[in-house]
Amino acid sequence: MANWKWLIMLMLSPSALASNKIYSADLTNSVWEVTKANPIECTLDHNIPRFGNARFTVRASKSVNIDFDLDGKRETPATRQVTLRSVPPSWRPGVAANDITLVKFHEGFDGYLNGKNAWAMLSELEEGQFPTFIFSDWYNQDEVTQVALSAVNFRQKYLDFNDCVSGLLPYSFEDISFSILNYVKNGSDLTRHSKQRLKMIGEYLRYDEAVNIILIDGYSDSYGGRWSNQQLSEKRAESVKAYLTELGVDPSKFTVEGHGEKRHIADNRSEVQRPKNRRVVISIGREEEI
């Protein structure tokens, strides 16, 4: 009976699973690397020889989530149903394999998982298991193919990755991409609330290299002379640029403009509504990842 159990475990190991093709790093070439480690993004990469790259990514956000991408050297030419299985290595007899989930590799897209299933993969790796994708390979007459993530040399890099994740900012690009700062009558000084908001924006922008434009538009209400209101709106916008520049934001990314009394968003005749027109609007754009 013991011999049969040993045979079953060998059949479930990445080196002996019954399939025609296996992609997995071995003991000599299993490499994990933290490739990004800053307050807005942490990435943990693993090279799979002859196949491609696996990557776990956690980004700054109000709630911590995770993305996993399996990036093969060849695009998936047809949608495939894929089994993700946690498989023990051959040197761990007696440990059972178990299915994590069923996923789809969509035509033209890399394999992708997020949330609970991606965290489950990391947990299995930490336990010494090999998360393994099992599917029919279109390129090889639908033969059963396995792509495995190796747990060899994983743990220390995973600790480094977790250290990075613990230091992520508690807000995302979407949280800082649009802001409105308000002012007292005839004033251009930043309020305490405005300074807190700008510090949050500045901290994020220091690390996001994809941000390529920051629009700063100043406005006034319609009380007072038109020329003085124009000057006031420009002064408000320039003060915001100066503050963000002091925080380390690249000044070449700014486009600053004062609009004076134009483009009211509230009724100037109302003392309650009028302060909404005394504002600076900050709009931030970034290049889309290809």
Secondary structure, DSSP 8 states (H G I E B T S, - for coil): -HHHHHHHHHHHSTTT-SSSEEE---TTT--EEEEEEETTEEEEEEEETTTEEEEEEEE--SS---EEEEEESS--SS-EEEEEEEE--TT-TT---EEEEEEEE-TTS-EEEETHHHHHHHHHHHTT-EEEEEEEEGGGTTEEEEEE---TT-HHHHHHHHHHHHTS-SS-HHHHSEEEEE--TT--S--HHHHHHHHHHHHHHTT-TTEEEEEEEE---SSS-HHHHHHHHHHHHHHHHHHHHHTT--GGGEEEEE-TT-S-SS-TT-TTTGGGGSEEEEEEEE----
